[in-house]
Amino acid sequence: MENRVRDLRRQHNLTQQELADRVSVSSRTIISLENQKYNPSVLLAYKIASIFNQSIEEVFIFDENDK
C-alpha cells in the first residue's frame, strides 16, 4: 500500500514528531509509514486522514496487486 503521508505532512508544515504526537504514535512509526515500510491500523489511518482533512482513500492508496 502506498501513501501520501510525507507529502501531506510537509504541505501542512508538520515535523514527523508533531504528526506522531497528534496521532499518539512514535516518530519511528511515522518514519516507517513515510518510507512505505508499515501499513497502519484502520484507526491510525483514520486519525492521520482526519488531521489532513482527507479521506483514508486519499491518503492511503491500496493496490489490489499488493500482498
N, C-alpha and C positions, 0 to 999 in steps of 0.2 A: 504494500500500500504506500503510495506517495502522499506527501502532504505539503502544505504551503505555510507551515508554522514560521520558518525563518523569515520569509518574505513579509508575512503579516506582522510579525513581531517588530521587524525593522521599520515598516510603514507606520507603526504606532509608537515608534521611538522607545521601545522597551528593551531592557537588557534581558539576558537569559534568566538571571536571578530574579528580576522583577516579575517576569511571567511566571516563573516557578513559584514565587511567593503567592501570587494571586490565585493559583490553582492548587496550592498546598502539596507541591511535589519538590524534589530536589532539582537543582540546576542540572545535575547529571541526566535526569530524565528528559529535560528539555533539549539538552545537547544530543542525546540519543534519538529523540524524535526528529530533530532537525537533520541529523545525519542518516535518516531513514533506517535506523538500526532497531527501532522499537515501535510496536503498534500499541496505541493507548487503549485503555478500557473505554467502554461506552461513556461512562461518567466523566472521565478525563477529557475525552474528545468533545463532549458536550460543554464542559467548563471552558475549554480553550476556544471553541467556536463562539461561545457566548461573549467572551472578552472582546473578540474581534467583530462582534455583531454580524456573524456569518452563520450559515447552516453547517452542520457537520460535513455534508457532502461538498461544500465549497472549500473546506479546509483540508479534508482527508479524501483523497481520490483513490477509490477502490478499483483495482484492475482484476477482472474475473479470471485472468490467467495466473494471478498470484496464488501461491500455495501456502 
